[in-house]
Amino acid sequence: MKKRLLSLATVMGMTLMATAQLTMDVNTKKLGAPVQSTMYGIFFEDINYAADGGLYGELVKNRSFEFPQHLMGWQSFGCVEVKDDGPFQRCPHYVELSDPGHRDRRTGLTNEGYFGIGVKKGEQYRFSVWAKAPKNRATIRVQLIDENTMDERQELAEQKLDITSTEWKKYTVTLAPKKTMQHAKLRIYLHGPNSVCLEHISLFPVNTYKNRENGMRRDLAQALEDLHPGVFRFPGGCIVEGCTLDERYQWKNSVGPVENRPLNHNRWEYTFDHRYFPDYYQSYGLGFFEFFQLAEDIGAEPLPVISCGLSCQFQNPDPTKPGVHVALEDLGPYIQDALDLVEFANGDVNTKWGKVRADMGHPEPFNLKYLGVGNEQWDYDEKHGGYGPVFTERLKKFSDALRAKYPNLKLIGTTGPNSEGWDFDLLQPRMKELKVDLYDEHYYRNEEWFLSHGLRYDVYDRKGPKVFAGEYACHGKGKKWNHYETSLYEAAHMTGIERNADIVHMATYAPLFAHVDGWQWRPDMIWYDNLRMFKSVSYYVQQMFTMNKGTNVLQLTTPKQVGKKTVAVPVANQEGQNGLFASAVYDKTTDEIIVKVVNTSKQPQSVSINLQGMKGERTANVLELWTNGRMEDENTLDKPEKIHPVSLTVPCTEDKKQTVLNDQLKAMSFRLYRIKR
Ligand code: AHR
């Protein structure tokens, strides 16, 4: 009996915990700070095979034979010779295929693609090649093959292509595979005795995003469009800086004809010894023109970030070593690159770089408004290296030149790789002094940080630049991979971003993309193999915010007893707030109040939300993110929709002539309410 009583008490206690109610007051009459259209965006970096092998639709690896091992990615057979006097000055290598010497022998090449070549039955694939036939005529056979099949024949599709000139020309043919395959290969045979020279061997799905020839993989680009991002930051990340200066991202190399864009290293090839990918390079096929165009397509403001003349400081701890960083007096060309970039994006078609853009098919300006200079850079104080203001003295030179020529351009500096600590404390005031428009903050932090920093932006210095939370994600302690729990904490954190829209103008989760067979860093927002993709729970969190960001902040508080006084405080997992985080906005375009409440407690939580200034009953349309599974759960390629937001409705009642929403949030869940005013 005693035992039974005890368990009854336990049950009652749990019920009491579950129903302890937090009251929230939303002032629906007084509009607060505007929520910037750029508030929630995306961060793109070519990490985890995000560009080549990912978003960029090209299916052939090392298409121009420019990898340092010129046949990497290719298997050659018969008589294949690599030559270097090709038609494209910055990509001079090509192959010559010649007669193997006997009717029954073969000469040719097989390309392995990126972890194989993904092809779908019913789709078409555009094969193209630059070629010449030294004897004026030659023929190649182009195949998509399944090397491991038990079928009688290996080929999924085949076309013959006649090369009809001694001059270099582009030839195109379309392949239609008869079955769907994750790991097909591309094989090219020399057909007949006449030799042939081949350069820039390329294969794209015809069905790319917006059907562009040098286009993006449709499903991945569509996922970006579906996020409705307000800003699009590119091309990184650390690859902006390079491990050495030579390897920094040079935007001028990434524009113009794709055939003539020089290869660059990708530092993510070798950054992590335990995730090593020797064939990871940057073809620059997805270059600055394509980035700007994609930003335009998905309705986001473009935000390029360029090198400030410091190569990665993590990898080059001693900035005085020769060649590691550009000397101040040699910064001229780097600054010119920045000025030219603005001209490329916005300049008249008669300017040098405006013409390059126009020649690429976009005479209208891209309307660039923001430019980041430097990624994760920092200065050194006496206790930390003593090398002085290596970043800020360079940034100042960029800032002077950019401000003089483009006074309306918004300049983005950085507070370094950390969101707090000596480097942050050193840089933040220096960014203020330099009067950058926004500072780029980065924080990959654990669960504890996310749960305890709910007021980060409530207590932030409001006299300086605005905040661009340019890279952030919750990295589980000992569980640095995607899972539901950490995504929920990101949602919790985002309520603080939203509540402080007066100071936070942009926020971009990072990184964006990862190939399941080629990742170096996780968690990431969108995962894929060669044919399929899935949106992580973090993606859905982002989407819930981007699609419900409203136009103005509304004050949302809870009463707190301080001595004899009752004060109104934000809901951000403070004492007595039961693990809740919340924010509210008004949407002028739909005349709706949008309230977001995240319950990070392991118990259900009852909330009573007073919609001050509103009367009468209503129905709230609700989006709920929750899992009845484990906190470690995540969507997968096989179960892409395992966890996703679901719609429901909750009634609002009237109490004391005021609309009130009483609801109960499940343990570890996120509810977003839209209520007509
Ligand atoms: O997002 C991955 C990396 O994290 C970025 O390249 C860098 O800026 C940060 O350290």
Residues whose N, C-alpha, C, O or C-beta is under 5 A from the ligand:
A	BS01	AHR	G237 C238 I239 E376 A510 P511
